[in-house]
Amino acid sequence: MRQACDAIGLDPSGQFRRISDDTVYSDGIHFRRVSEISANRETLFLERKFFHRWICGINAKLVRVEIRSKLIEYQLEATEALDDYFSQGFAINERALQQWRHRAGFQRRTDR
């Protein structure tokens, strides 16, 4: 978590408090002892499925300006996916689908 916070310009201790206070995260938080150059310390790890939830809850005004638009884009896409899942019963990642089609050699037919 520290590296993710540092990368986007957030205070790790504030995010740790935010995560620790939220009961939904209780199954997704893991602490590991990590050896660093200066000391051995316990570090917070968040499971991937909870990481997505955490990053969607970040106020974009608080992150570094240079990554703000990318964060907002991610949050909007995640909102769309959740809405599709709960309102339609499924969600499709169009970008991943296009990449899969490209790798698999599928071409869109335009001669119809």
C-alpha positions in Angstrom: 0.0 0.0 0.0 2.8 2.4 0.8 4.2 2.2 -2.8 0.7 2.8 -4.3 0.2 5.8 -2.0 3.6 7.2 -2.8 3.0 6.7 -6.5 -0.2 8.8 -6.5 0.8 11.3 -3.9 -1.2 10.2 -0.9 -0.2 10.0 2.8 0.1 6.2 3.5 -0.8 6.7 7.2 -4.1 8.4 6.3 -5.0 5.7 3.9 -4.1 3.0 6.5 -6.5 4.7 8.9 -9.2 4.9 6.2 -8.8 1.2 5.4 -8.5 0.0 9.0 -11.8 1.9 9.9 -13.8 0.2 7.2 -15.1 -3.3 8.1 -15.4 -4.4 4.5 -11.6 -4.4 4.2 -11.2 -6.7 7.2 -10.9 -9.9 5.1 -8.6 -8.2 2.6 -5.9 -6.7 4.8 -2.7 -8.6 5.5 0.3 -7.4 7.4 3.8 -8.7 6.5 7.1 -8.0 8.0 9.2 -6.4 5.3 13.0 -6.0 5.6 14.1 -2.6 4.4 17.6 -1.0 4.3 17.1 0.9 7.5 14.8 -1.4 9.4 12.4 -4.3 9.6 8.8 -3.1 9.7 5.3 -4.4 9.3 3.7 -3.4 6.0 0.1 -3.4 5.0 -0.9 -5.4 1.9 -4.4 -5.2 0.4 -5.8 -8.1 -1.7 -6.3 -7.1 -5.3 -10.1 -7.2 -5.2 -10.0 -4.8 -2.3 -7.4 -2.7 -4.0 -9.9 -1.8 -6.7 -12.4 -0.7 -4.2 -9.9 1.3 -2.3 -8.6 3.2 -5.4 -12.2 3.9 -6.5 -12.8 5.7 -3.2 -9.9 8.1 -3.5 -10.8 11.7 -3.9 -9.1 12.7 -7.2 -8.4 16.2 -5.8 -6.0 14.7 -3.4 -3.7 12.9 -5.8 -0.8 14.3 -7.9 -2.0 16.5 -10.7 -0.2 14.5 -13.4 -2.1 11.3 -12.6 -5.5 12.8 -11.7 -7.2 12.3 -15.1 -6.0 8.7 -15.3 -7.5 8.0 -11.8 -10.8 9.6 -12.8 -10.9 7.6 -16.0 -10.3 4.4 -13.9 -13.0 5.4 -11.4 -15.6 6.1 -14.1 -14.8 2.8 -15.9 -15.2 0.9 -12.6 -18.5 2.7 -11.9 -19.7 1.6 -15.3 -18.6 -2.0 -14.7 -20.4 -2.1 -11.4 -23.5 -0.7 -12.8 -23.5 -3.2 -15.7 -22.9 -6.0 -13.3 -25.7 -5.1 -10.9 -28.2 -3.9 -13.4 -27.6 -6.3 -16.3 -26.1 -9.3 -14.5 -22.7 -9.0 -16.3 -20.0 -6.6 -17.3 -17.7 -6.7 -20.3 -14.3 -5.1 -20.4 -14.3 -3.9 -24.0 -10.6 -3.1 -24.0 -9.7 -6.6 -22.8 -12.1 -8.2 -25.2 -10.5 -6.2 -28.1 -7.0 -7.3 -27.0 -8.1 -10.9 -26.7 -9.7 -10.8 -30.2 -6.5 -9.3 -31.6 -4.3 -12.0 -30.0 -6.6 -14.7 -31.1 -6.6 -13.5 -34.7 -10.2 -12.4 -34.9 -10.9 -9.6 -37.3 -14.1 -7.6 -37.4 -15.9 -8.2 -40.7 -16.6 -5.1 -42.6 -17.8 -6.6 -45.9 -21.5 -7.1 -44.8 
